[in-house]
Amino acid sequence: MMKLVLGITVAVLVALGAGWFWGRSGSAELGRALEVAELQKTLLEGRAAVLDGRLAIYNVNFGEASQHFEKARIELRAADARLKALDRQEDSKQLALALTRIDEAQRKSGELSQDANALASDAAKAIEGVLGRTVPR
C-alpha cells in the first residue's frame, strides 16, 4: 500500500514539474512579443503626433504644430528607451535623427516658417523606417 501511495505522489510531482516547465517555456517569447508591441504603439503615437503637426502647419496653426511636435518628442524618447532596452542601436540612431528633425521643425514653426513641414516629413519617414523593422517576421 505504501508503494502505491509513494508512486502516486511521485507521479503527481513529476506531472506538476512537467506542467510548470511547459507553461514557463513560452513566457519569454510572449514577453518579447509584448515589448515589441508596446514599442510599435509608442512609435505609432509619435508618428501620429508628427503628422498632426504637419497638418497644423498646413492649416497655418504654428502654435498647435509646436504642441504636436512636443508630444511626438515625448513619445519618441520613450520609444528610444525601449529600443535601447531591446539592444537595437541602429534603430535608436535612426530615431535620434527623427528627434533632431522634430526639434528643427518645432524651431521653424516658432519662426512661422513652412519649412517646418518638410522637416516633419523627414522625421515621419525616419519613424516609418524604424516601424518597418519592428514588424515580426
Secondary structure, DSSP 8 states (H G I E B T S, - for coil): -HHHHHHHHHHHHHHHHHHHHHHHHTHHHHHHHHHHHHHHHHHHHHHHHHHHHHHHHHTT-HHHHHHHHHHHHHHHHHHHHHHHHTT-HHHHHHHHHHHHHHHHHHHHHHTT-THHHHHHHHHHHHHHHHHHHHS--
